[in-house]
Amino acid sequence: MEVRENKLITILKYLLLIAASFIVFFPIYSVVIGAFKTQVEYYQSGMSLPKDFFNFDNFQRVFKIGKLGPSFLNTFIIMVISLGGNILFGTMVAYALGRFKFKLRTPIMGLYLGAQLIPTITTQVSTFSVIKALGLYNTMGAPILLYLGADVLQIVIYLQFINSIPKDLDESAMMEGASLFKIYRSIIFPLLAPATATLVILKTISIYNDFYTPYLYMPSQKLRVVSTAIYSFVGPNAAQINVISAGILIIFIPTVVIFLFLQKFIFSGVTSGAVKG
């Protein structure tokens, strides 16, 4: 009886794994096959394989009509500036909260936590008014400013790593005559590389996938990013799913490359946090 029960449990596990794999990989499969089909073939053949895997017309249309090239450039500019400032502010705030004791330390952390409890939609009117007042509406400065702030998840991750760095390093550096900024620049910041790599992945995916902020604050055609560029293929009556699939496939590639390049830092960061935490 026990052997039969074990076999049933094993079979059930494999069935659940197969079902989970299907749920995860089916959207990817549909995007890949859709990218190589014509619009007529897409609606007639359903989820079957395309007749010609060398049909790159959809990819050409994405770059030509959707102007995906300039959109990639706009996304890259926004992402580099936002990530640079985000990492700088995040590490500095975590350094101050993790290394120094002052009266406002707990209230500041409480403000970060409290801000996460406020629904974003309730602050959109005031946020939009501020952006307009600063003269940043319909410029790249609007999303850059909104992406620039460090959130509570980033602060918590950085604090976990900073707390695992021995304070003896700071004291030794101060005895050598190093200033607080030099300690941050030469000791703290380099040792936060695994956490920074993890946050770069998270922030990159977040900015890459964000449609609402660029669509609301940058309506100009010249300022389109990859997410809003794909939206140009959605018409009032029907969407060109085959062309959108090609665009999604193109947009998906940089994210995979970044993940493969930074995965060793992510895994080492997670392992380090698990051992030291």
PyMOL commands that set and color helices and strands:
alter all, ss='L'
color gray80, all
select helices_A, chain A and resi 2-35+39-45+57-64+68-99+105-117+120-133+141-148+152-164+167-175+180-191+193-209+212-217+221-223+226-233+241-276
alter helices_A, ss='H'
color red, helices_A
deselect
rebuild
show_as cartoon
